[in-house]
Amino acid sequence: FYSEDMKYIYGLPGGVDPDYTLFYAAAADLLKPVINWKQLVKKSDQVTDLFTHGEDLYLLTYAGASNYKVTKTNVNQLDVSNATTIIPEQNAKIGNLLRGKDYFYYTTNDGINSRAFQYSFATKKIEEITLPVSGSARVMPVDVQSNEVLLMVTSWKQPFTIYNYDPITGVTKPSSWTAPIAYPGVADIIVEETEIKSHDGTMVPLTILYNKNVKRDGSAVCYMTGYGAYGSSGDPYFSTYNLALLNMGVVVAETHVRGGSEKGENWYKAGYKVTKPNTWKDFIASGEYLIKNKYTSASHLIGEGTSAGGILIGRAITERPDLFAAAISNVSCSNALRMENSPNGQNNTKEFGSVKDSIEAKALYEMDAFQHVKEGVSYPAVICVGGMNDPRVIVWQPGKFAAALQTATSSGKPVLLAVNYDNGHFTENKDVAYRNFANMFSFALWQAGHPAFQVK
């Protein structure tokens, strides 16, 4: 991308590593046979986002600040490590750094919910933006030549909605980008945001959604989902899939396990490579909490993990098979020890580790669900889904996991492998996506004892 004055171009390599490695060159070099790139930001600078304003470079970094801070340096000084801090680390994680003409914008996250702020380049003043609803928020400047801003919010009960925001007056108005939709049953949903104690005493955020008529006697089916990888946070979002379950009396639990970044960089690195067991142990602890407090019971609990969340669900059911009635392993990483040999494997060694490193190889074995399937264990019902054209999680991963479970389980419960032969990693059209979710949910609800899904 170009600098604001068009004198420089910036480039950075892509991949799963969130830490930037940034290079710059004179814009005129684009017409030369060889571009004279110079390094501006190193991986060791621990920068995950940035923008330019004139000759100033604004950086979002976790260097010495697990919850992140915003710093500023001049592009002519090339001294990122000694940049001036303009927004210091706070108790809430700082993120979503974006700039407009006279302001830049950012959000903070307390572990689940967001707040939004604006910073004036002229006055250096920080002002909080009043959000229409508590949940997830992002401030999106239309461009850097104006102060026109879109404010995008969603919550567990409100669909994704775009508002027009004026940073000068602080006024938020409805936008024509999104029309309000009245979904049935939303008003009857109860949202509980709490924290539960995990295996090592760490307090882990947990969101619980249910219809107001659901009885807290352990008889309700519960759908518990999690991810915990790449620092991706489980922020509040409105899901029509979840709403369909909620309207059928199913409790929906969104876990905020380590490996995400709900509580900052340390939270992410506490579920990363050698610390990865915290991811599925947090998930297990969340299930134990739901059962202990009678939201559900082990005979009614469904666990779900998708993609990298396959490590979470795969290791949860191999470590605590007694905790779940059914599991959904959706295009899931379930053979981590062999993943390095797959098309997307080299890229993911930065997140999960490499078998070429003796310490990381042991960590990969620990997070490999396939390697932990044991003969004669009573496993829950499981549906493993794979995409024949999936380059991210190659289809033999769910295939091997399903085959191992089918051979080993003593429970008599079904273990199914569903293969999508036409599509890959979330590349399908809506009809295929809806059919996949219908298959997964109906199987899991059947096995978890939901009365509407029993064979008649």
C-alpha positions in Angstrom: 0.0 0.0 0.0 1.0 3.6 -0.5 1.9 6.2 2.1 -0.5 9.2 2.3 1.8 11.4 0.2 2.4 8.6 -2.3 6.1 8.8 -1.8 6.5 5.3 -0.4 5.1 1.9 -0.8 4.8 -0.6 2.0 4.7 -4.4 1.8 4.2 -7.2 4.2 4.1 -11.0 3.7 0.9 -12.9 4.6 0.3 -16.0 6.7 -1.2 -17.1 10.0 1.5 -15.2 12.0 -0.2 -12.1 13.4 3.1 -10.3 14.0 3.9 -7.9 11.2 7.1 -7.9 9.2 6.9 -4.6 7.2 9.1 -3.3 4.4 9.1 0.0 2.6 10.5 1.4 -0.6 10.3 4.6 -2.7 7.2 4.5 -4.8 9.3 5.3 -7.9 11.0 1.9 -7.5 7.8 0.2 -8.8 9.0 1.1 -12.3 12.5 -0.4 -11.7 13.5 -4.0 -12.4 14.4 -4.4 -8.7 12.7 -2.7 -5.8 15.0 -1.6 -3.1 13.0 -2.8 -0.1 14.1 -1.7 3.4 12.8 -3.2 6.6 10.7 -1.0 8.9 9.0 -3.4 11.3 10.5 -6.6 12.5 8.6 -9.6 13.9 10.4 -9.0 17.3 8.7 -5.5 17.4 5.4 -7.4 18.1 3.3 -5.2 15.9 -0.1 -6.5 14.8 -1.6 -3.5 13.1 -0.6 -0.1 11.8 -1.4 2.9 9.6 0.3 6.0 8.3 -0.7 9.7 8.9 1.6 12.0 7.0 5.1 10.9 7.9 3.9 9.4 11.2 3.5 5.7 11.6 1.0 4.5 14.2 1.4 1.0 15.6 -0.7 -1.4 17.6 1.8 -3.5 19.6 1.9 -5.9 22.5 5.6 -5.3 23.2 5.6 -5.0 27.0 1.8 -4.7 27.0 -0.2 -7.9 26.9 -3.4 -5.9 26.3 -1.7 -3.9 23.6 -0.9 -0.2 23.3 -0.7 2.3 20.5 2.6 4.0 19.7 3.8 6.5 17.1 7.1 7.0 15.3 8.3 8.9 12.2 8.9 6.9 9.0 12.2 8.7 8.7 13.5 7.7 12.1 13.0 3.9 11.7 13.0 3.4 15.4 9.9 1.3 16.1 11.2 -0.2 19.3 11.5 3.3 20.8 8.3 4.7 19.5 6.3 7.2 21.6 3.3 5.6 23.4 0.1 7.6 22.8 -2.4 5.1 24.2 -1.0 3.1 27.0 -2.0 -0.5 27.9 -5.3 -0.8 29.8 -7.2 -3.4 31.7 -9.2 -4.2 28.4 -7.5 -5.3 25.2 -7.0 -2.6 22.5 -7.7 -3.5 18.9 -9.3 -2.6 15.5 -7.1 0.3 14.7 -8.4 2.3 11.8 -8.0 5.9 10.6 -10.0 8.6 8.9 -9.2 12.2 8.0 -9.0 13.9 11.4 -9.3 11.0 13.7 -8.3 7.4 14.2 -10.5 4.8 15.9 -10.0 1.8 18.1 -11.9 -0.6 20.3 -11.3 -2.2 23.7 -12.6 -5.6 24.8 -13.2 -6.7 28.4 -13.1 -10.4 27.5 -16.5 -10.4 25.7 -17.9 -7.0 25.0 -16.5 -4.0 23.2 -16.2 -0.2 23.7 -15.2 2.2 20.9 -13.0 5.3 21.0 -11.8 8.1 18.7 -8.4 10.0 18.9 -8.0 13.5 17.4 -4.8 14.0 15.5 -5.1 17.8 16.1 -5.9 17.9 19.8 -4.6 14.5 20.9 -7.9 14.1 22.8 -9.6 10.7 23.2 -13.4 10.4 23.3 -15.5 7.4 23.8 -18.1 6.6 21.2 -21.6 5.8 22.6 -22.6 2.4 21.2 -26.3 1.7 20.3 -26.0 -1.8 21.9 -23.6 -3.7 24.1 -21.7 -6.3 22.2 -19.2 -6.3 19.4 -18.3 -3.0 17.7 -16.1 -1.8 14.9 -15.6 1.7 13.6 -15.0 1.8 9.9 -13.9 5.1 8.3 -15.1 5.4 4.7 -11.7 6.8 3.6 -8.8 8.9 4.8 -10.0 12.0 3.0 -13.2 12.5 5.0 -14.7 12.1 8.4 -17.5 9.9 7.2 -17.6 6.9 9.4 -19.7 3.7 9.6 -20.3 2.2 13.0 -20.9 -1.6 12.9 -22.3 -3.4 15.8 -23.8 -6.8 16.7 -24.7 -8.6 19.9 -25.9 -12.0 21.0 -29.5 -10.7 20.3 -29.0 -8.0 17.6 -28.1 -8.8 14.0 -25.2 -7.1 12.4 -26.2 -3.5 12.0 -24.5 -0.5 10.4 -25.0 3.1 11.6 -23.7 6.4 10.3 -21.5 8.1 12.9 -20.3 11.7 12.9 -17.0 12.0 14.9 -17.4 15.8 15.2 -20.8 15.9 16.7 -20.8 12.4 18.2 -24.2 11.7 16.7 -25.1 8.1 15.6 -27.9 7.7 13.1 -29.5 4.6 11.4 -28.0 3.7 8.0 -29.7 2.4 4.9 -27.0 -0.2 4.6 -28.8 -2.6 6.9 -32.6 -2.9 7.5 -33.9 -3.9 10.9 -35.2 -7.4 11.0 -37.5 -8.8 13.7 -36.5 -12.4 14.2 -39.0 -14.6 16.1 -38.0 -15.6 19.6 -35.2 -13.0 20.2 -37.1 -11.2 22.9 -37.4 -14.4 24.9 -33.6 -15.1 25.0 -31.8 -14.7 28.2 -28.0 -13.9 28.0 -25.7 -14.7 30.8 -22.0 -13.7 30.7 -20.0 -15.3 33.4 -16.5 -16.7 34.2 -15.8 -20.3 35.3 -12.8 -21.8 37.0 -10.6 -23.9 34.7 -8.3 -26.8 35.6 -5.5 -24.6 36.8 -7.7 -22.0 38.6 -7.7 -19.5 35.7 -11.1 -17.8 35.3 -12.4 -18.3 31.8 -15.3 -16.3 30.2 -18.4 -18.2 29.3 -21.5 -17.0 27.5 -24.8 -18.9 28.0 -27.9 -18.3 25.9 -31.3 -19.9 26.5 -35.0 -19.3 26.1 -36.7 -17.9 29.2 -38.9 -21.0 29.4 -36.0 -23.5 29.7 -35.9 -25.3 33.0 -32.7 -25.4 34.9 -33.0 -29.0 36.0 -30.4 -30.6 33.7 -33.0 -31.9 31.2 -32.2 -29.4 28.4 -30.0 -30.2 25.5 -27.0 -27.9 25.3 -24.9 -27.0 22.3 -21.4 -25.9 23.4 -19.0 -24.5 20.9 -15.4 -23.1 21.0 -12.4 -22.3 18.9 -9.3 -21.0 20.7 -6.7 -20.5 18.0 -4.8 -17.8 16.1 -5.8 -15.3 18.8 -9.3 -15.2 17.3 -11.7 -14.0 20.0 -15.3 -15.2 20.4 -16.9 -11.8 20.4 -20.7 -11.4 20.6 -22.4 -12.0 17.4 -26.0 -12.7 16.2 -26.5 -16.2 14.7 -29.6 -17.5 13.0 -28.2 -21.0 13.5 -28.1 -20.4 17.2 -31.5 -18.8 17.2 -33.0 -21.9 15.5 -31.6 -24.0 18.4 -32.7 -21.5 21.0 -36.2 -21.5 19.7 -36.3 -25.3 20.1 -35.3 -25.1 23.8 -31.6 -25.8 23.3 -29.1 -24.0 25.6 -26.3 -22.5 23.5 -22.9 -22.0 25.3 -20.1 -19.9 23.7 -16.8 -20.7 25.3 -14.0 -18.1 25.3 -11.1 -20.5 25.8 -7.4 -19.7 25.9 -5.8 -19.6 22.4 -8.2 -16.7 21.5 -7.2 -13.2 22.6 -10.3 -12.2 24.6 -8.0 -11.2 27.5 -5.0 -10.1 25.4 -1.8 -11.5 24.0 -1.1 -13.6 27.1 -4.5 -15.3 26.7 -3.6 -16.2 23.2 -0.2 -17.5 24.1 -1.7 -19.5 26.9 -3.3 -21.8 24.3 -0.5 -21.9 21.7 2.0 -24.7 20.8 3.2 -26.2 24.2 0.4 -24.5 26.1 -2.3 -25.7 23.8 -3.8 -28.2 26.3 -5.4 -25.2 28.1 -7.7 -24.7 25.1 -9.5 -28.1 25.4 -9.2 -28.1 29.2 -11.0 -24.7 29.4 -13.6 -26.3 27.1 -14.0 -29.3 29.4 -14.2 -27.0 32.5 -17.0 -25.0 30.7 -19.0 -28.2 30.1 -18.5 -29.3 33.7 -19.8 -25.9 34.9 -22.9 -26.2 32.7 -23.7 -29.7 34.1 -23.0 -28.8 37.7 -25.3 -25.8 37.5 -28.0 -27.8 35.8 -28.1 -26.0 32.5 -27.8 -29.5 31.0 -26.4 -33.0 31.8 -23.8 -35.2 30.2 -26.5 -37.2 28.4 -27.6 -34.0 26.7 -24.4 -32.1 26.1 -23.2 -31.5 22.5 -19.7 -30.2 21.9 -18.7 -28.6 18.6 -15.4 -27.4 17.1 -14.7 -26.2 13.5 -11.4 -26.0 11.6 -8.6 -25.3 14.2 -11.4 -25.8 16.8 -11.1 -29.5 15.8 -8.2 -29.7 18.2 -10.5 -28.4 21.0 -13.4 -30.8 20.3 -11.2 -33.8 19.4 -9.1 -33.6 22.5 -12.1 -32.8 24.7 -13.9 -36.0 23.7 -10.7 -38.2 23.8 -9.8 -36.8 27.3 -13.3 -36.7 28.7 -15.6 -38.9 26.6 -18.0 -39.3 29.5 -18.8 -35.5 29.4 -20.5 -35.5 26.0 -23.6 -37.1 24.4 -22.5 -36.0 21.0 -19.8 -34.1 19.2 -19.5 -32.2 15.9 -16.0 -32.2 14.4 -16.5 -29.9 11.4 -13.7 -29.6 8.8 -11.5 -30.1 11.8 -7.8 -30.4 12.5 -7.8 -33.8 14.2 -4.4 -35.2 13.2 -2.0 -32.3 14.1 1.1 -34.5 14.2 0.8 -35.0 10.4 -0.6 -31.6 9.5 2.8 -30.3 8.5 2.7 -32.7 5.5 -0.5 -31.2 4.2 -1.0 -28.3 1.7 -1.5 -25.8 4.5 0.9 -27.4 6.9 4.0 -25.3 6.6 2.0 -22.1 7.1 0.5 -23.5 10.3 3.7 -24.5 12.0 3.9 -20.9 13.2 0.7 -21.4 15.2 0.9 -25.1 16.3 4.5 -26.1 16.0 6.8 -28.3 13.8 7.7 -31.9 14.1 11.2 -30.8 13.3 11.5 -29.3 16.8 11.6 -31.9 19.5 9.6 -29.8 22.0 7.0 -28.7 19.5 6.7 -32.3 18.2 5.6 -33.4 21.7 3.1 -30.6 21.8 1.7 -31.6 18.4 1.3 -35.2 19.7 -0.5 -33.9 22.7 -3.0 -31.9 20.6 -3.5 -34.7 18.1 -7.0 -36.2 18.7 -6.4 -39.2 16.3 -3.3 -40.2 18.3 -5.4 -40.3 21.5 -8.2 -42.6 20.4 -8.0 -45.7 22.6 -9.5 -49.1 22.0 -12.5 -50.1 24.1 -13.4 -46.6 25.3 -17.1 -45.5 25.4 -17.0 -42.5 23.1 -19.9 -40.2 22.4 -21.7 -40.1 19.1 -19.6 -38.1 16.6 -20.1 -36.7 13.2 -16.8 -35.7 11.3 -17.2 -33.5 8.3 -14.6 -33.0 5.6 -14.3 -31.2 2.3 -12.8 -33.0 -0.7 -11.5 -29.7 -2.0 -10.4 -28.3 1.4 -6.8 -27.1 1.2 -6.7 -25.8 4.8 -7.7 -28.9 6.7 -7.2 -31.7 4.2 -9.9 -34.3 4.1 -7.9 -37.2 5.4 -7.7 -35.5 8.8 -11.4 -36.0 9.7 -11.4 -39.2 7.7 -8.7 -40.8 9.9 -10.3 -39.5 13.1 -13.7 -41.0 12.1 -12.2 -44.3 11.2 -10.2 -44.6 14.4 -13.3 -43.8 16.5 -15.5 -46.3 14.6 -13.0 -49.0 15.3 -12.2 -48.2 18.9 -15.5 -47.1 20.5 -17.4 -49.4 22.8 -20.4 -47.2 23.3 -22.4 -48.5 20.3 -23.1 -44.9 19.4 -22.7 -43.9 15.8 -19.6 -42.3 14.4 -20.2 -40.8 10.9 -18.0 -39.3 8.3 -19.7 -36.8 6.0 -17.7 -35.7 3.0 -18.6 -32.7 0.8 -17.3 -33.7 -2.6 -17.9 -30.3 -4.3 -16.6 -27.7 -1.9 -13.8 -26.9 0.5 -13.2 -24.8 3.6 -16.4 -22.7 3.8 -16.4 -22.2 0.0 -19.9 -23.7 -0.5 -23.0 -21.8 -1.5 -25.8 -21.2 0.9 -27.9 -24.3 0.0 -24.9 -26.5 0.7 -24.0 -24.7 3.9 -27.6 -24.9 5.2 -27.7 -28.6 4.3 -24.4 -29.2 6.1 -25.6 -27.5 9.3 -29.0 -29.3 9.1 -27.2 -32.6 8.9 -24.8 -31.8 11.8 -27.4 -30.4 14.1 -30.1 -33.0 13.4 -27.5 -35.8 14.1 -26.3 -34.2 17.3 -29.8 -33.3 18.6 -30.9 -36.9 17.9 -28.0 -38.3 19.9 -28.4 -35.8 22.7 -32.0 -36.8 23.2 -33.9 -33.8 21.9 -37.5 -35.1 21.7 -38.2 -33.5 18.3 -35.3 -35.4 16.6 -36.0 -38.9 17.8 -36.6 -41.7 15.3 -40.3 -42.5 15.0 
